Amino acid sequence: GCLLVIPYNARNVIVISLLFFNNLNILIAFCEIILGWHIKLIQKDYKENMENYKDRRCDCGLAYVFLPLRNGPFDSRAWSRMW
C-alpha cells in the first residue's frame, strides 16, 4: 500500500467529515425505505393535490407545513408526504 502523510489535524477533519456523511447517507436510506412503504399514499396525495391546488403550488406547500403530526415527529406517513 501507499503511505499518506497527513497532518494530525487534517486527519481529524477527514474522519469527522466521513462520519457526518456516512450518518447522513444512513438517514437518507431510511427515508427512501419509508418512501417505498408509502408509495400508494404518495401517488394518491399527488393526484389529489394536482386536482385541488392546480396552479396554487404555494398553497399546497403551506397546507403541508401546517399538517398536524398525528403520531409525533416520527410519523412515517407525514415524512413520506414531505417527499
C-alpha positions as CSV (number, residue, x, y, z in Angstrom):
1,G,0.0,0.0,0.0
2,C,0.8,3.6,-0.2
3,L,1.5,5.6,2.9
4,L,-0.1,9.0,3.0
5,V,1.5,11.6,5.3
6,I,-1.4,13.7,6.5
7,P,-1.0,16.1,9.4
8,Y,-2.9,15.0,12.6
9,N,-5.4,17.9,12.4
10,A,-6.3,17.2,8.8
11,R,-6.9,13.5,9.7
12,N,-9.4,14.7,12.4
13,V,-11.3,16.8,9.8
14,I,-11.3,13.9,7.4
15,V,-12.6,11.4,10.0
16,I,-15.3,13.8,11.2
17,S,-16.4,14.5,7.6
18,L,-16.6,10.8,6.8
19,L,-18.6,10.2,10.0
20,F,-21.0,13.0,9.2
21,F,-21.6,12.0,5.6
22,N,-21.9,8.3,6.5
23,N,-24.6,9.1,9.0
24,L,-26.3,11.4,6.6
25,N,-26.3,8.6,4.0
26,I,-27.9,6.3,6.5
27,L,-30.7,8.8,7.3
28,I,-31.4,9.2,3.5
29,A,-31.5,5.4,3.1
30,F,-34.1,5.2,5.9
31,C,-36.1,8.0,4.2
32,E,-36.1,6.1,0.9
33,I,-37.2,2.9,2.6
34,I,-40.2,4.9,4.1
35,L,-41.0,6.2,0.6
36,G,-41.2,2.6,-0.7
37,W,-43.6,1.6,2.1
38,H,-45.9,4.5,1.4
39,I,-45.7,4.7,-2.4
40,K,-49.5,4.3,-2.8
41,L,-50.2,7.1,-0.3
42,I,-47.7,9.4,-2.2
43,Q,-49.4,8.7,-5.5
44,K,-52.9,9.3,-4.1
45,D,-51.8,12.5,-2.4
46,Y,-50.1,13.7,-5.6
47,K,-53.3,13.1,-7.6
48,E,-55.5,14.8,-5.0
49,N,-53.1,17.8,-4.7
50,M,-52.9,18.2,-8.5
51,E,-56.7,18.4,-8.6
52,N,-57.2,20.6,-5.5
53,Y,-54.3,23.1,-6.0
54,K,-53.9,23.2,-9.8
55,D,-52.0,26.5,-10.2
56,R,-51.5,27.3,-6.5
57,R,-48.4,25.3,-5.6
58,C,-47.6,27.7,-2.7
59,D,-50.9,27.0,-1.1
60,C,-50.2,23.2,-1.4
61,G,-46.8,23.7,0.3
62,L,-48.4,25.7,3.1
63,A,-51.0,23.1,3.7
64,Y,-48.2,20.5,4.1
65,V,-46.3,22.8,6.5
66,F,-49.3,23.2,8.8
67,L,-50.3,19.5,8.5
68,P,-50.8,18.1,12.1
69,L,-48.4,15.2,13.1
70,R,-50.7,12.5,14.4
71,N,-48.0,10.2,15.7
72,G,-45.5,12.9,16.7
73,P,-42.4,13.9,14.8
74,F,-41.6,10.3,13.8
75,D,-44.8,9.8,11.8
76,S,-43.6,7.9,8.7
77,R,-46.7,8.8,6.7
78,A,-46.1,12.6,7.3
79,W,-42.5,12.2,6.3
80,S,-43.4,10.3,3.1
81,R,-45.7,13.1,2.2
82,M,-42.8,15.6,2.5
83,W,-41.1,13.9,-0.4
